[in-house]
Amino acid sequence: MRVRRCGSVMLEPRERLEFDLSALAAGGSGLVRVLEWVALAPHVAGEIILTPQESTVLGGLSPSTWIELDELARAHPRAVLDALAGKWLLVAEDSEAARRDQKLRDTHWRTPSAVMHYASRWTDVDTEDLQHDFAEMIGGRLIDRLGPPAPAVRERVPAAQRLRLPPKGDASPLDALLDGRVTCRNFDRMRKLSLDSFSAVLYRTYGARKVDETTLGIPLLKKGVPAAGALHATEAYLIAQHVEGVAPGLYHYHPVEHALEPMRRLDAAAIPALIKRLTAAQDYFADAHVVVIPTSRFLRNFWKYRNHAKAYRALILDVGHLSQVQYLAATELGLGAFVTAVINEIDIEREFGLDPLEEGPLAVCGFGHRAEVRNEAEFDPLNSVWAAESPGPR
Ligand SMILES: Cc1cc2nc3c(=O)[nH]c(=O)nc-3n(C[C@H](O)[C@H](O)[C@H](O)COP(=O)(O)O)c2cc1C
C-alpha cells in the first residue's frame, strides 16, 4: 500500500483545562492543565489530537512522494504510522482520505486560509444559550464588566490641526438610502413580498448586467458589485417564503438568466425553524421573506489566485460587497435587510447538498417587509425607520 502525507495540515500546541477528581481530592481546585498537539487538516472534519511522537513523525513525511508503507516503516515506528493513517494525516492511495486530500490540492488553497475556513465552520451551534449566558454574565452592565472598548474614533492629530472638509452638501438619493439602511430583525410574516420586489433585489445584488467574452477569452460577468479578478465566485442560494408566485423552498439564483433554479420544495410551516437553525438560533431572522446565502466557489477564484495569500480574504470581501448592495437595494424598496456571520455552515451545506470542498457559505443575508412593531433590537439612532427610541444594537 502506497501512502503520503496529506497536502495541507497545521499543528497547534494547545493548553486546555480539564477537571480531575484526584486533583480535587489532593486539595486543589480539581482543574489540571493539559498540553497537547492539535492537527488542523482541512480535508478532515474536526480537530485531531496528536501525541508528541505522532507530530514529530508527521513532520518527517513527504506530502508529494507516494511510498510503500512497509518502506516507510523502516524509518518510523509502524504503530505511529498506523495511528497517523487512522487519523487521515497519512493517506493511502485510492482511499477516501486520499480523494478528499486530492480535491483540496486541486483547488489550490493556501494552507493557512484553508485551515481558517474549515476550522471555523459550525454545525448545530445554538447561540441562544450563549447569548443568554453572556447577558447573565454582563447583567446589563457591559462596560462595568468588560471595561471601556477601544475608542469609536482614532484621532491622530489635535483638533486644531484637522483640515475641515467642505460642507456635506444637499442630501442625495444615496444619502437617503444610507440613512435608511438599518439592520432588520423584525419581519412581517403576514405580508407577502411582491415578485417584482423580490426580483429587483436579487437582480441588483446578484444579477449579471453583461456577459463579456472578449476581455479574457472566457465568459466574464459584469455585475453591480466588484469581485476579485472579475471572477464573481459567489453563488446565491435562497430560502424563499411569503413571496408572491414563488413556492416555499430552496433555490439557486442564475445571475445571467435572472432566474430561480428550484432545488427543493419545503413545507412553509417548517421554514422559520430551518432559518433559525441555519443562523445558529437567531430566531429574529426566521420570518424573513427571503434568505440569501452567499456561497464562495473556491476553484473559480483560486484558478487564477493559486495558493495566493490574499485569495480567501478576497472571497470574504466579495461577500461584504454583496451584502451591502443587498441592504441598499432592499432599503430603496422600503424593505428591511440583514446580514449575519453567525451561521451553521455545515448544516447549510447539507440542506443545499453542497460539497464543502467545492463551495462554502460565508454569511447569511436576508430581506423582506419590516414588521410594524419593533420587538427585537434594531440600531436606529437617526430614527429613519422607527419613530421612538427602543432597544439598541445586538
Ligand atoms: C460581518 C457582519 C456580521 C454581522 N453579524 C450579525 C449577527 O450575527 N447577528 C445580528 O443580529 N446582526 C449581525 N450583524 C449586523 C450588525 O449587528 C449591525 O450592522 C450593527 O448592529 C449596526 O447596525 P446597522 O446595520 O443597523 O447600522 C452583522 C453585521 C456584519 C457587517
PDBQT file of the ligand as one rigid body, heavy atoms in Angstrom, charges set to zero:
ROOT
HETATM    1  C1  LIG A 401     -19.974  40.951   9.235  1.00  0.00    +0.000 C 
HETATM    2  C2  LIG A 401     -21.238  41.227   9.976  1.00  0.00    +0.000 A 
HETATM    3  C3  LIG A 401     -21.775  40.273  10.798  1.00  0.00    +0.000 A 
HETATM    4  C4  LIG A 401     -22.965  40.510  11.482  1.00  0.00    +0.000 A 
HETATM    5  N1  LIG A 401     -23.498  39.514  12.233  1.00  0.00    +0.000 NA
HETATM    6  C5  LIG A 401     -24.687  39.724  12.851  1.00  0.00    +0.000 A 
HETATM    7  C6  LIG A 401     -25.295  38.708  13.628  1.00  0.00    +0.000 A 
HETATM    8  O1  LIG A 401     -24.744  37.625  13.776  1.00  0.00    +0.000 OA
HETATM    9  N2  LIG A 401     -26.497  38.937  14.168  1.00  0.00    +0.000 N 
HETATM   10  C7  LIG A 401     -27.132  40.127  14.044  1.00  0.00    +0.000 A 
HETATM   11  O2  LIG A 401     -28.226  40.284  14.563  1.00  0.00    +0.000 OA
HETATM   12  N3  LIG A 401     -26.561  41.148  13.335  1.00  0.00    +0.000 NA
HETATM   13  C8  LIG A 401     -25.360  40.959  12.733  1.00  0.00    +0.000 A 
HETATM   14  N4  LIG A 401     -24.793  41.966  12.002  1.00  0.00    +0.000 N 
HETATM   15  C9  LIG A 401     -25.470  43.261  11.910  1.00  0.00    +0.000 C 
HETATM   16  C10 LIG A 401     -24.831  44.242  12.897  1.00  0.00    +0.000 C 
HETATM   17  O3  LIG A 401     -25.195  43.889  14.205  1.00  0.00    +0.000 OA
HETATM   18  C11 LIG A 401     -25.281  45.641  12.559  1.00  0.00    +0.000 C 
HETATM   19  O4  LIG A 401     -24.751  46.000  11.306  1.00  0.00    +0.000 OA
HETATM   20  C12 LIG A 401     -24.867  46.644  13.623  1.00  0.00    +0.000 C 
HETATM   21  O5  LIG A 401     -25.522  46.422  14.824  1.00  0.00    +0.000 OA
HETATM   22  C13 LIG A 401     -25.116  48.066  13.185  1.00  0.00    +0.000 C 
HETATM   23  O6  LIG A 401     -26.491  48.249  12.899  1.00  0.00    +0.000 OA
HETATM   24  P1  LIG A 401     -26.969  48.748  11.476  1.00  0.00    +0.000 P 
HETATM   25  O7  LIG A 401     -26.569  47.721  10.469  1.00  0.00    +0.000 OA
HETATM   26  O8  LIG A 401     -28.455  48.849  11.603  1.00  0.00    +0.000 OA
HETATM   27  O9  LIG A 401     -26.293  50.054  11.216  1.00  0.00    +0.000 OA
HETATM   28  C14 LIG A 401     -23.614  41.759  11.340  1.00  0.00    +0.000 A 
HETATM   29  C15 LIG A 401     -23.054  42.723  10.505  1.00  0.00    +0.000 A 
HETATM   30  C16 LIG A 401     -21.893  42.469   9.830  1.00  0.00    +0.000 A 
HETATM   31  C17 LIG A 401     -21.336  43.521   8.915  1.00  0.00    +0.000 C 
ENDROOT
TORSDOF 0
